[in-house]
Amino acid sequence: MKHMTFRQTTRFCVSLTAQILLASTLCIARVTPNTRTFTNGEKAKVQGVIVSREGDTLKLRANDDSIGTVDLTPTTKIQLKRGFFKRTSAMELSSLLPGLQIEAEGEGNEKGDLVATRVVFDPNSMRASRQIDTRVSPLEAREGSLEGRTGQLENKTDQLATDQKNTQQQVGQVQTQVGQVKASADQANQGVTAVNGRVSDLDNYQTAETATVYFRLSSAALSDQAKQDLQGLAQKALQQKGYLIQVAGYADKTGNAARNQQLSDQRATAVINYLQQQCNVPIHRILAPAAMGTSHEAASNDTAEGRKMNRRVEVKVLVNQGVVGTQSSASNTPQPAPNPSQQ
């Protein structure tokens, strides 16, 4: 075979460079999920995780992994759930961060978007989304920078194709830069994939620790055994990442319903005060107490022993899997409750 001319050599190198650039661009691209559309004029409700937000437009990943567009208007109500009685508080648009688990309801428009009249979320999801937002944003910015560098290199290759006076050394330098960009893009995509997995787990809570404390008849005072149990639970909770503590108070059916409801609230409040004041659990780690009255009986109220079991407060340490990033080693099965010793 005869030696190639300088022009043939340059064309071959330019063609090879373009192929490498195409391969690096494909590595940066990601698979587009299924798109969800909403029928024009038809009311709809959707639940999911905010993937991204641009101004008044949200991209929402639903429970079936489809991606839908939710449009916000000046009349859209943005509300935060409060407690177990479905109370809500008005929130600002800035609270809708990527990673937040929301429920949006409204009406479809001609573009297939959902024009939201109301968006609701709970404080647990809001805390987790704020923690993860600082991790997602730098990776997205880095990915956009790498895509910009790839576009610049493609323009440089076009210039080489029209200018046959470039030397083989210059073409080799471009190939080296393309390889560096491809390696950086692969690394960035791995980081984005890991963060997407954490976003999907934001609404996934697992019970890491449980404790049940018992009370005397018509009393909301903590016994020595109850204080000891709460101290043990607090020590384990403080070692967790991304945890919240749920407290629910109960009463037996002795006395009237109003008094029992009040007792269940006082007992739950006594546990929360002890965890905050004596066990040094931060205030923002404890959810609002739930006064459950005589509901959800642990045992029959027909016997004295059963009524002892119902005069209780149940405490759970919930760990957010989206924040910790790994599966909790704690069992989902609640630990056996200690036998009550109070009268």
Secondary structure by P-SEA (a helix, b strand, c coil): cccccaaaaaaaaaaaaaaaaaaaaaaacccccbbbbbccccccccccccccccccbbbbbccccbbbbbbbcccbbbbbbccccbbbbbbccccccccccbbbbbbccccccccccbbbbcaaaaaaaaaaaaaaaaaaaaaaaaaaaaaaaaaaaaaaaacccccaaaaaaaaaaaaaaaaaaaaaaaaaaaaaaaaaacccccccbbbbbbbccccccccaaaaaaaaaaaaaaaaccbbbbbbbbbccccccaaaaaaaaaaaaaaaaaaaacccccccccccccccccccccccccccaaaaaaacbbbbbbbbbccccccccccccccccccccccc
